[in-house]
Amino acid sequence: MLKKNKQHQKDPNSVFEALSRSADFTNELSHIEDLYYRISFFRSLINGNLLHEQILPCIKQRSALQTLEELRELIPIEQAVITSEHQKISNSLQRGYIAIRFSSDWSKALLLPIEEKKGRPVGPPELEFGIISAQEAFVEVLDTNLNLIRRRLPTPDLRVVEKTVGSLSQTKVAILYIDQVANPDNVETVIQRIEDVNYDQILDANYLVQMLYDVSNTIFPLFLNTERPDRVSSGLTEGKIAIMVDGSPHSLLAPTILLEYFSTMEDYNMSWIAASCFRLLRMFAVIFSIFATPLYVAVLTFHYELIPTDLLETIVASRYLVPFPPIIEALFLEISIELLREAGSRLPTKVGQTLGIVGGIVIGQAAVAAGLTSNILLIIVALSALASFVTPIYKMGSAIRLLRFPFLFAAQIWGALGISLMASFLITHLMKLTSIGQPYLEPIYPLRLADLKDSFIRPQLRFLKNRPKNLRGQNETIHRQKPKQGRKGKNDFYE
């Protein structure tokens, strides 16, 4: 009998032997009468309550249990799989499965998913905060994020395709689209690019997006990065494709266009007049943020004759004690603003806010008092920094902030001509960009008049009857059923 026990204690499976080198891996041998079995799992990945309440009682309640198939019928857990593939067993164990094997055949294992899904609860958005819009944001658990989308789009046409990316991280990636709406070519392109990713670890959606871009040498985001479920749901209904990565609180939407980065979900929750004004204000703020400081440098360096006499006297008086040319004082203030912004984002929230406010006031006043910069330029740089925060999408805001520096250098070298040349290069670069093959500047280039109605202004909802034509979806019309009863008045929604 002792010899028989020693024989059962040996585990011939090399997969379990290799995994047993980890301290948090359990490969326990037990028996019921003459039936010997092993339960293997990572303690850090499984839900212990499910193991003790639903699995172990099923094993011990029948002494006549002989096969894994009989055990699978007893355990009330879906997605139970019996396999002898070593790679599948190893991958499943590292995803929160447990493996049960009988001594009759140690090579076969019953795999049961009892993963412990820990994460923070759903909370309000932090980067895309809204006042009169939904107060839910994605979290790091993929199933929770899918639940947020399914609740908003309870339709059988919503498709979810799951892929595994990362040779070491084995990260789950979900591709979402609405069948009969999304362009099949776009869906196939996204799936193919994700399958072609060959990288050791994919820890976040921003890891993945850099490998999916049409053009890698650009500072502009070609996939819209958002943490709002309502924005993803809206994009899916338009015919876009959403990409979610397990462990990332952000979702990616593609294809996208440049003008989408200046609209918010709140635009559709308020009057179309107010929404259009705010959207135009954001676009003006972006232009002001890019060109204000370079224009100051260009005018004071080359084109001071363009300044009215009264204003010129004020500028000369403000720069009377400044020993540096305009480009030096502009760079000093711009870099100081960026340092404060970066330091504030890396520090704890309360400390970062205090540093941003107090640091900006102290440094600005001290720089003017010390004669390192003029108070007029301080106002311009402060307004430019403030205008860059108006952009709803963080990545686009970062790109706009970086654009100011090449414009500054061009203004110092060639003046207004340099600013014009840089603007030409910028427009040419934007015209060459594509998002999954779709033009980035649409509907401006190529010109599509039908899509212009929801670009610079937000029209009344009753006029938004067609999906964007640049998506080339299968169903371009948003069906609206007319009321069958009741009197039709002048202000009815449907006309």
MARFI-890500 format. One record per atom (N, C-alpha, C): x, y, z negated. Coordinates in steps of 0.02 Angstrom, whole numbers, plus 50000, padded with zeros to 5 digits. Each point is the difference from the previous one (the first is absolute). Layout:
<pts>
XYZ;...
</pts>
This chain:
<pts>
500414994050000;499595006050000;500435006350000;500545000049963;500455005749998;500325001250067;500184994550035;500295000750066;499505003050049;499364998149992;499495002650044;499905007549989;500035002349938;499935007149985;500575004050030;500614997349995;500575003550029;499945000550076;499714994950029;499925000250073;499515005550021;499465000949960;499515005250017;500285007049986;500465000549953;500275006649983;500435002950055;500254995950043;500405002550056;499565003250052;500205005750024;499625003650052;500415000050064;499814996050049;500404999450061;499925005950048;499525004449987;499865005550046;500525005649989;500385001550051;500535005049995;499735007049991;499385001350025;499705006649993;499905001749927;499724995549962;499875001349929;500655000149961;500494996150022;500645000149966;500345006850008;499945002950060;500315006550011;499635005549961;499344999649998;499615005149965;500094999549924;500164994049976;500094999149928;500605003649972;500425002750042;500585003949976;499795006849973;499395002050014;499755006349973;499694998849931;500145004549953;499774999049931;499255000449993;499655003650045;499285000749994;499614994850040;500354994950025;499664994750038;499884994049956;499404997450002;499804994149961;499874994250046;500304994249984;499914993950039;499894994349951;499405000049971;499864995749942;499734993250021;500264994949968;499784993150012;499524997949944;499414997550018;499504997749953;499704993550025;499574997049959;499684993750022;499354999149963;499554996650033;499374997649970;499994992550010;500084996349945;500074992850002;500604998350046;499884996550054;500554998050044;500095004750059;499625005750002;500055004850056;500485005649979;500565000450035;500495005349988;499905005550053;500045006249977;499915005650046;500445005849978;500155004550047;500395005949986;499605006350019;500055005049958;499715006650014;500575005050003;500055003450056;500565004650013;499735006950016;500315005149971;499775006950012;500505004949970;499965006250023;500375005649970;499565003249947;500235000149939;499605002749945;499865007550010;500455003550033;499925007250010;499505001750054;499764995150038;499575001450057;499284997549991;499884995249956;499354996849998;499585002949943;499344998650005;499535001749948;499944994049952;500285000549941;500014994549953;499314997949977;499535004749996;499324998249979;499664995450050;500095001450065;499714995550050;500304993149997;500654999649987;500334993549996;499724995849943;499905003049941;499784996249942;499254999049998;499625004450032;499274999549996;499684996250058;500315000150059;499684997050058;500384994250031;500664999849991;500394994950035;500174994249954;500315001449943;500194994649955;499414995849976;499425002949982;499434995849981;499784995350055;500065002150063;499794995750055;500474994050007;500645001149984;500484994450005;499894995049944;499845002549941;499964995649941;499314997049989;499495002350037;499344997549985;499864993150031;500424998050048;499904993450032;500644996149998;499994994649966;500604995849996;500094995750062;499454999350040;500054995850060;500235003950061;500215006149989;500235004250055;500644997250030;500014999050066;500584996850032;500305004050057;499615004250034;500245003550060;499915007549993;500395003850038;499945007250000;499345002350032;499754996050047;499375001750031;499434999949950;500004995049954;499494999849948;500065005949953;500615002049985;500105005649956;499775006550032;500125000750065;499785006150035;499255000849998;499634994550003;499285000349997;499755002249931;500394998749948;499795001649932;500145007349982;500545002850025;500215006749979;499605005350038;499665004549964;499565005150032;500395006150024;500514999050041;500405005450027;500044999350075;499835005350035;500044999850073;500725000550024;500084998850064;500655000550033;500514995049972;499764994549972;500454994749978;500254996150060;500654998750003;500314996950058;500454994349976;499984994450036;500454994449987;500504999750058;500635000349984;500515000250052;500644996749975;500414998050048;500664997249984;500555004150032;499835005850030;500495004450031;500395003849946;500654999049998;500415003049947;499985007750003;500035002850060;500025007250006;499345003149978;499454996850018;499355002649979;499914999649925;500244994649970;499964999349927;500415005449966;500605001150024;500445005149970;499705007050006;499745001750060;499715006750010;499385001049956;499594994749995;499395000649960;500155001049926;500494996249975;500185000749929;500245007149985;500335003150047;500265006849989;499475005450011;499394997950016;499455004750008;499464999149946;500144996149950;499524999249946;499594993750003;500214995050038;499664993650002;500314995449947;499614994849983;500294994549961;499984993750043;500484995549988;500044993850038;499904994149952;499554995550018;499864994049960;500184993950043;500424995649972;500214994050037;499904993849957;499834994550033;499924993649967;500604995650013;500134995549953;500584995650007;499934995150058;499394999050024;499914995550056;500345002650063;500075006650005;500355003050057;500235007049979;500635000449976;500255006449977;500085005250056;500014997850062;500125004750056;499385004150016;499404997749980;499395003650014;499815004349940;499735005950013;499825004649946;499325003250015;499615000849947;499385003650004;500145007249978;499915004750045;500155007149987;499355003749983;500015003549943;499415003649976;500195007349987;499635004850030;500165007249990;499705002649934;500425001549952;499785003049937;500455006049984;500135004150049;500465005649991;499735005049949;500435002649959;499835005349953;500125006750035;499455003450017;500055006250038;499975005949951;500595002549984;500055005649954;500135006450038;499705005449978;500105006450033;499595005449966;500135006150020;499635005549969;499305000450028;499535002749961;499315000650025;499955005350055;499454999750037;499885004950053;499895006849968;500375005050023;499965006749973;499935005250055;500015006449982;499945005250051;500635000850041;499955002650061;500605001150041;500465005249968;500644999050010;500505004649973;500295004750053;500084997550061;500285004150054;499475003250043;499424996950007;499455002650041;499395001449957;500105003649947;499465001249953;499455004350033;499374998249986;499435003750026;499535001949945;499645005650010;499545002549949;499304997350011;499765000050062;499324997850014;500014993750043;500504995949992;500044993750036;500104994349950;500034993950024;500064994149957;500645000449958;499954997649939;500565000249953;500294993049989;500114996450053;500304993449998;500614999850046;500514996549978;500624999450038;500224992850000;500394998250050;500274993250003;500474998749942;500074993549983;500484997949949;500494995150032;500414996849958;500534995750027;499774992950016;499384998249983;499754993250012;499615000050066;500204995750047;499705000050066;499264998249998;499824994949960;499294998049998;499565005549973;500245003949953;499625005749974;499905005250055;500515001350039;499955004950055;499514997650053;500024993650015;499524997350049;499285000649973;499924999149935;499345000749970;499745007250008;500445004949992;499805007050008;499765001550071;500314996750048;499795001050070;499364996150015;499954993849978;499414996050012;499385003149971;500065003249942;499425003249969;499755005850042;500445003350036;499805005650042;499794997850069;500234994350022;499834997550067;499754992849994;499404999049974;499734993249993;499744997250066;500444998950046;499814997650067;500414993850017;499694995150032;500384994050021;500505001450055;499955005950032;500475001650053;500685002349974;500045001349935;500655002049971;500454993949996;500555000150037;500464994450003;500635001549959;500244994949966;500625000549962;500474994450022;500585001950026;500514995250021;500595000649952;500184994449969;500555000149952;500634997050030;500565003449988;500664997750021;500475000249940;500534996150004;500525000049948;500645002750030;500275005249969;500595003550026;500525000249946;500644999350020;500555000149953;500244993049984;500614998450022;500254993249989;500114998449927;500135005149958;500094998949928;499395002249960;499715005750017;499445002649961;499354996350015;499924997250060;499394996550019;499385004349984;500015006150026;499485004849985;499394998950045;499415000249971;499394999450038;499815006850031;499864999850064;499795006050037;499324998650031;499535004649990;499334999350028;499885005150054;499774997750058;499825004450056;499245000250004;499705005949994;499285000850000;499785003750062;499444997850029;499705003550057;499284997650005;499605003850036;499304998250011;499934997250070;499784993950003;499914996650064;499465003750041;500074999950065;499565003450047;500055007649996;500455002649960;500125007249997;500735001650016;500474996749966;500715001250011;500224997450067;500505003250028;500294998050064;500404993549990;499834994550035;500374993749990;500745000650015;500185004250048;500715000950016;500385003149941;499685004949966;500325002949942;500074994949943;499494996049990;500034994949948;500554995050015;500054997850062;500524995250018;500695003049993;500075006450017;500655003449993;500225000249927;499555001949956;500175000449929;500194993249972;499594994950016;500154993349975;500674997550026;500145001250063;500624997750029;500605003449969;499945006549987;500575003649970;500124997649928;499474998649964;500084997549931;500324993050001;499804995850047;500294993350004;500745000350020;500195005350035;500705000650023;500465002949946;499725002449945;500415002949947;500434994549969;500655001049999;500474995249971;500425003749949;499784999649937;500325003849947;499944995949936;500495000849955;500004996049939;499435001849953;499885006449991;499495002149952;499595005750027;499354999549990;499525005250015;499645001549934;500205005449967;499745001449934;499445005250000;499905003350056;499505005350002;499795001150072;499435003150009;499765001550068;500485004550037;500355004449964;500475004550033;500634996450024;500164994149971;500534995850029;499784997750069;499394997650003;499764996850062;499895005150056;499745005949982;499815004750052;500605002350041;500595000349969;500595002150037;500204995050054;499774993849994;500164994950050;499464999350052;499455003849993;499444999550046;499935006150045;500405005349987;499955006150040;500174998850073;499675003750044;500195000050070;500685003350010;500135005449963;500625003750003;500285000549930;500614997749990;500295000049932;500355006549983;500245003750050;500385006149987;499535006150000;499605000549949;499555005749992;499865000949926;499875006249980;499825001449931;499255000249991;499634999450055;499275000349995;499724993049987;499514999449956;499684993549988;499554998050058;500104994150027;499614997550056;499434995549977;500014997849937;499454996449969;499765004349942;499365000849993;499735004149947;500014996149934;500385002549952;500074996849935;499505003149952;499554996049972;499475002649957;499894995449941;499775002849945;499824996249940;499255000149988;499625002650047;499285000749992;499624994550038;499604995949966;499594995050035;499495003050047;499725005949983;499505003050044;500325002250066;500625002249998;500345002050062;500144993950044;500204994549969;500124993950039;499354997550030;499465000149962;499354997750025;499785004350059;500095006549994;499825004550055;500424998650062;500654998849990;500434998450057;499814993550033;499814995049961;499804993650029;499375000750042;499535004049978;499395000950039;500135003850065;500545003950003;500175003550061;500354995450050;500254994349977;500364995450044;500734999449984;500215002749943;500714999449981;500134993249968;500644998949987;500234993849969;500345001949935;499824996549946;500305001349934;500484994449983;500555001849968;500514995249978;500095000949925;499924994649963;500105000249927;500534994949981;500425001949952;500544995849977;499904998549926;500044993749981;499934998149930;500565003149959;499825003549946;500485003449959;500075007450016;499635002450051;500045007150020;499325003349989;499995005949969;499365003649989;499815004550059;500304998950057;499855004050059;499814995550058;499595002850044;499804996550060;500245004150061;500104996550055;500235003250062;499444999750051;499895005550035;499505000450053;500345001650066;499814996450052;500285001250066;499494997950052;500035003050060;500435005750018;499745006649973;500445004849993;499825006549973;500245005550047;499735006049989;500215005850038;500225005449950;500355005150025;500285005149957;499465003849962;499455001750032;499495004249969;499654996549942;500024993449997;499684996449945;500345001349933;500635002050001;500365001149938;499805006649966;499575003950032;499795006349971;499264999949981;499694994250002;499304999349980;499964995749938;499485001049961;499904996249939;499304997050001;499874995249954;499344997249995;499505005149974;500245004949962;499555005249975;499715004350056;500335000150058;499745003850056;499314997650021;499864993649989;499364997150021;499494999949943;500195002749942;499545000149943;499765007149985;500165004750043;499795006949990;499735002950064;499775006149998;499745003450059;500525000150056;499774999150061;500474999850056;500355006750009;499685005549980;500325006650006;500595000549951;499884998249936;500535000249951;500564995150017;499814994050022;500514995050017;500435002350058;499695003150050;500395002550057;500475005649980;499785004449955;500435005449977;500604997349962;499884995249956;500554997149962;500494996250045;499734996750051;500454996350046;500445004950039;499715005450024;500395005150035;500515003249953;499815000949937;500465002949951;500614995449991;499894993549998;500564995349992;500475000550060;499725000450060;500435000350059;500395006550002;499685005649980;500365006349997;500554999749947;499864996849944;500504999449947;500614996150024;499894994850040;500564996150026;500445004350046;499685003750045;500385004350046;500375005349960;499685003049951;500325005149959;500604997049961;499914993949974;500544996949962;500624998750042;499904998450064;500574998450043;500355006450025;499615005150018;500285005750037;500145006249957;499735000549940;500055006349963;500725001849983;500364995549967;500695001449981;500475000750061;499964995650051;500425001050059;499875006750035;499385002250002;499865006550030;500315005749960;500004999549935;500325005049958;500755000450016;500324994250005;500724999850016;500135002850069;499594998050049;500115002350069;499915007550007;499485002649968;499865007250007;500545004249967;500214998149940;500515003949965;500704999250030;500114994650036;500664998850029;500065003050070;499484999350041;500055002050070;499485005250021;499415000049971;499455003850028;499715004949949;500425003349962;499755004649949;499645006050030;500115001350065;499655005650032;499264998750007;499794993649992;499294998450005;499625001649936;500365001449946;499685001349936;499775007349998;499385001249980;499785007149992;500455003849952;500055006450010;500475004149961;499854999849926;499375000549981;499825000049929;500184993349968;499864994650036;500164993449973;500764998949998;500355002750051;500724999250002;500335003349939;499755005749979;500285003349942;499914995749937;499424996949994;499874995649942;500474994050000;500114997150060;500444994150004;500725001949985;500225005850026;500695002249987;500105001449926;499505003049969;500055001349928;500034993649959;499624994950022;500004993749963;500654996150008;500365001250057;500634996450013;500615004449987;499905005549967;500565004749991;500574996949960;499834996049949;500524997149957;500174992850019;499694997350053;500134993050019;500634999750042;500524996449979;500634999850037;500014994850056;499474996050008;500014994550048;499575001650060;500164997050058;499565000750058;499344996449987;499485001450040;499334997049987;500014992449999;500414996850042;500004992750003;500234997049933;500495003049967;500264997449937;499475000549945;499695005849994;499505000749948;499384995750014;499844999150065;499434995650017;500164992749981;500604997750017;500194993249982;500034999149925;500245005149964;500044999649928;499314998949969;499515003950023;499324999349973;499664993650023;500094998250063;499684993950025;500274993849964;500654999649991;500304994349965;499805000049927;499955005849969;499785000449930;499294997449993;499565001950047;499314997649998;499974992450007;500404997350046;500004992850011;500284996449939;500515002849968;500274996949939;499484999949945;499645005449991;499475000249949;499454995050016;499824999550063;499484995350020;500214992849988;500624998550019;500244993149991;500084998349926;500275004749961;500084998749928;499324999349966;499525004050020;499344999649970;499644993550015;500124997150059;499684993750018;500334994049967;500625000649979;500364994449969;499924999949923;499825005649971;499935000449928;499294997949979;499904998449936;499314998749977;499535005750017;499364998550007;499525004750027;500005006749964;499944999849933;499965006349962;500655004050005;500564996549996;500645003450004;500115002750071;499804996150050;500095002250069;499605006250017;499375000349975;499595006050012;500315006149967;500234999149939;500315005749964;500635002350036;500414995250022;500615001750036;499855003850064;499504997750038;499845003350063;499775007249990;499585001249950;499745006849989;500535004549969;500264997849943;500495004249964;500645000850040;500244994450029;500625000350039;499945004650060;499434999850034;499925004350058;499995007349981;499645001749946;499975007049979;500685002549976;500334996049958;500645002149972;500535000850054;500064995050043;500525000350053;499865005650049;499365000950019;499835005350047;500155006949972;499785001349939;500135006549970;500745001249988;500364994849978;500725000849987;500385001250065;499794996750055;500345000950064;499915007150026;499405002749993;499875006950022;500385004949956;499994998949934;500355004649954;500754999950011;500274994150018;500724999450011;500215002450069;499545001850042;500175002350067;500194994550048;499794993849986;500164994550045;499504999450057;499415002849992;499494999750052;499535005949991;499615001450051;499525005549998;499324997449976;499635004549970;499344998049975;499514998550056;500095003250059;499564998750057;500104992850025;500634997950006;500134993150022;499754995049947;500065001849937;499754995649948;499254998850008;499635005250016;499284999350011;499864995650061;500385001050054;499894996150061;500154992649989;500564998549966;500184993149987;499494996749953;499775003749950;499514997249954;499344998550036;499785004550044;499394998850039;500094994150048;500594999450030;500134994450045;499984993349963;500304999949940;499984993949960;499294998349979;499615005149982;499314998949982;499594997550059;500135002750059;499634997950060;500154992850018;500614997649986;500174993150018;499624995049958;499755002149941;499624995549958;499284999150023;499785004150047;499314999750023;499874993750040;500524997250031;499924994050041;499764994249957;499434996750017;499734994749957;500434993849995;500384998350053;500404993950002;500715001749980;500264996649950;500655001649972;500564999450052;500004994850040;500544999050049;500025005650051;499425002450021;499995005650047;500265006349967;499835001149936;500265005749964;500764999949994;500284994149989;500734999449996;500325001650068;499694997650054;500275001550067;499995007550014;499475003449980;499955007250012;500525003849960;500144997849938;500515003449961;500694999250031;500144994250028;500664999050031;500085003950065;499445001450034;500045003650063;500265007149991;499905002949942;500205007049990;500765000950008;500394995049982;500725000950001;500295000550070;499844995550048;500265001150068;499755006550031;499385002149983;499765006550025;500405005849970;500204999349937;500415005249968;500685000850035;500334994450013;500655000350033;499945002750071;499474997950036;499905002650068;499875007549999;499635002449949;499875007249995;500645003949985;500444997249962;500635003449984;500465000450061;499994994850043;500464999850057;499735003950059;499364999150017;499735003050061;499405004649987;499815001049939;499445004549986;499334997150022;499585004450028;499334997850023;500064994950056;500545000550041;500104995050052;500124993249970;500384999749945;500124993549967;499374997049972;499565004349972;499364997549974;499584997250058;500015003650056;499624997650059;500274993450025;500674999350003;500304993750023;499834994249953;500035001349934;499834994749953;499274998150004;499575004950011;499294998550009;499884995850063;500385001650053;499944996050062;500234992849988;500574999249965;500234993349984;499494996249957;499715003549953;499514996849956;499394997750039;499745004350043;499404998250039;500164994250047;500605000250031;500204994650045;500054993449962;500295000349940;500064994049959;499314997249982;499545004449981;499324997849983;499644997050060;500135002750059;499684997450061;500244993050016;500624998349980;500284993450014;499784994849949;499765002149942;499834995249947;499354996450016;499974993749980;499394996050006;499904995949937;499394998449986;499824995749944;499644993950028;500344994350000;499764993850033;499815001550072;500435003850033;499905001350071;499525005850015;499685002949949;499535005450011;500355006849990;499875004950042;500345006649995;499885003249932;500535002849972;499985002949933;499675006950000;500035003550057;499725006850004;499305000150028;499714994250013;499314999950024;499555003249948;499505004050016;499725001350068;500295006150034;500555002849973;500315005850033;500404997850061;500404994849991;500384997150056;500004992449992;499704996450048;499615002650057;499345003149976;499765004850037;499415003849981;499384995650006;499644999449945;499364996449999;499505004449966;499585003250039;499535004849973;499504996849953;499834993750012;499504996649958;500254999249928;500654999249991;500284999049933;500185006549965;499965005650035;500185006449970;499485002349948;499394997350004;499485002649956;500104998249927;500424995049985;500154998449930;500755000349987;500315005250028;500725000849992;500155006449960;499945005850032;500135006349966;499435002149955;499394998450020;499425001449958;499624993549988;499615000049947;499584994249986;499285001650018;499744997050053;499325001750022;499484997049953;499385001650013;499454996949963;499994992550014;499804996249949;500034992750006;499564997450056;499475003550017;499554997550052;500335000250069;500545004050006;500345000350064;500574994950006;500154996649945;500534994850002;499684993350018;499834999250062;499654994050023;500474994950032;500615002050016;500474995550034;500634999249960;500294994250002;500644998849968;500565003250042;500585001449970;500555003150038;500194995850061;500065003350056;500154996450062;500734997750003;500445003149961;500704997950003;500094993149970;499534997649959;500054993349971;499824994650050;499635002050053;499804995350053;499664993849970;499545001349955;499644994549967;499504996750047;499764994249977;499524996350041;499325003349999;499835003249944;499355003349993;500135007349982;499925004450048;500175007049990;499435004149971;499404997249997;499415003749977;499834998049929;499885005149959;499744998849932;499245000150005;499694994249993;499284999650010;499635003749945;499525003950021;499575003649952;499284998550019;499644996949954;499304998250014;499555005949984;499585001850048;499555005649989;499424997949954;499765004649960;499444998349956;499374998350040;499654994849978;499404997850036;499375003449976;500015002549938;499415003149972;500175006949974;499485003849990;500105006749971;500095005350054;499875005949980;500045005650046;500725002250009;500195001350060;500685002150016;500045007549998;500385002749952;500065007149992;500635002850035;500065006549997;500555003450034;500674998349968;500014998849934;500624998949965;500144992649987;499624995650034;500134992849989;500704998350023;500284994849968;500674997950017;500054997250070;499494996150020;500014996850066;499605004350048;500285001350055;499675004050051;500044996550066;
</pts>
